[in-house]
Each structure stands twice: as C-alpha cells, then as structure tokens.
Amino acid sequence: MLQPMAIAAIGGLLMENFMSLFPMPCLYLMANREHGELHTS
C-alpha cells in the first residue's frame, strides 16, 4: 500500500532536482540574452 506513494515521492524529488539543475539555468540564460548583456561579477 505504501510502495506506490513512496515511488511517487522519490520520483517527484528526483524530477525536482533534475528540473532545478538543468532546464532552469538554461531558461534563465535565454531570458537574460533577450534583455541585454549578461552581467557577471
């Protein structure tokens, strides 16, 4: 009974980590490229 819930919870955590590590920085860089130069310090 708890196995499907555990699989969903672990899958959600893995998906969240993947989304925050790979696509989000790429989307951020693409959005900044449209509005001007990228400011790096």
Backbone as CSV, one residue per row, in Angstrom:
resi,resn,N_x,N_y,N_z,CA_x,CA_y,CA_z,C_x,C_y,C_z
1,MET,0.818,-1.205,0.000,0.000,0.000,0.000,0.857,1.262,0.000
2,LEU,1.960,1.235,0.705,2.804,2.426,0.771,3.815,2.506,-0.371
3,GLN,4.026,1.399,-1.082,5.027,1.399,-2.148,4.711,2.382,-3.277
4,PRO,3.490,2.475,-3.792,3.222,3.458,-4.846,3.427,4.899,-4.375
5,MET,3.059,5.176,-3.110,3.252,6.531,-2.585,4.741,6.836,-2.448
6,ALA,5.525,5.851,-2.021,6.961,6.055,-1.891,7.603,6.270,-3.260
7,ILE,7.186,5.522,-4.245,7.726,5.686,-5.597,7.385,7.073,-6.138
8,ALA,6.154,7.530,-5.897,5.755,8.862,-6.364,6.541,9.960,-5.651
9,ALA,6.777,9.807,-4.357,7.513,10.818,-3.597,8.972,10.887,-4.058
10,ILE,9.601,9.742,-4.198,11.004,9.719,-4.632,11.122,10.215,-6.070
11,GLY,10.184,9.811,-6.928,10.198,10.295,-8.307,10.011,11.806,-8.378
12,GLY,9.142,12.345,-7.540,8.937,13.791,-7.507,10.188,14.538,-7.057
13,LEU,10.864,14.013,-6.053,12.101,14.650,-5.583,13.190,14.603,-6.656
14,LEU,13.318,13.463,-7.330,14.321,13.355,-8.387,14.007,14.297,-9.544
15,MET,12.731,14.390,-9.909,12.333,15.267,-11.007,12.570,16.738,-10.646
16,GLU,12.287,17.096,-9.397,12.506,18.469,-8.964,13.998,18.824,-9.007
17,ASN,14.843,17.911,-8.565,16.283,18.164,-8.615,16.760,18.295,-10.056
18,PHE,16.282,17.427,-10.929,16.677,17.499,-12.331,16.243,18.822,-12.951
19,MET,15.008,19.244,-12.665,14.487,20.483,-13.258,15.228,21.716,-12.742
20,SER,15.632,21.696,-11.480,16.319,22.872,-10.947,17.787,22.911,-11.361
21,LEU,18.373,21.772,-11.710,19.792,21.758,-12.071,20.039,21.987,-13.558
22,PHE,19.140,21.545,-14.422,19.414,21.619,-15.852,18.557,22.633,-16.612
23,PRO,17.258,22.476,-16.728,16.492,23.395,-17.590,16.358,24.808,-17.041
24,MET,16.243,24.973,-15.721,16.023,26.314,-15.173,17.195,27.268,-15.453
25,PRO,18.455,26.876,-15.236,19.542,27.796,-15.593,19.583,28.115,-17.089
26,CYS,19.243,27.151,-17.927,19.222,27.407,-19.371,18.135,28.415,-19.722
27,LEU,16.950,28.261,-19.126,15.876,29.219,-19.374,16.252,30.602,-18.861
28,TYR,16.925,30.672,-17.723,17.365,31.953,-17.165,18.349,32.640,-18.110
29,LEU,19.296,31.882,-18.630,20.271,32.465,-19.557,19.607,32.926,-20.851
30,MET,18.658,32.155,-21.359,17.961,32.556,-22.584,17.132,33.815,-22.348
31,ALA,16.508,33.932,-21.185,15.703,35.122,-20.882,16.595,36.351,-20.746
32,ASN,17.767,36.203,-20.144,18.674,37.340,-19.988,19.288,37.746,-21.318
33,ARG,19.482,36.794,-22.206,20.071,37.097,-23.502,19.150,38.014,-24.308
34,GLU,17.838,37.867,-24.129,16.888,38.688,-24.869,16.847,40.125,-24.363
35,HIS,17.164,40.341,-23.081,17.035,41.665,-22.487,18.351,42.413,-22.412
36,GLY,19.380,41.930,-22.998,20.663,42.635,-22.987,21.797,41.725,-22.591
37,GLU,22.883,42.372,-22.217,24.082,41.626,-21.853,23.923,40.921,-20.527
38,LEU,24.608,39.803,-20.388,24.608,39.045,-19.138,25.640,39.678,-18.209
39,HIS,25.221,40.059,-17.012,26.119,40.703,-16.046,26.726,39.629,-15.159
40,THR,28.035,39.489,-15.236,28.731,38.537,-14.369,29.696,39.324,-13.498
41,SER,29.780,38.942,-12.241,30.694,39.643,-11.337,31.825,38.745,-10.926
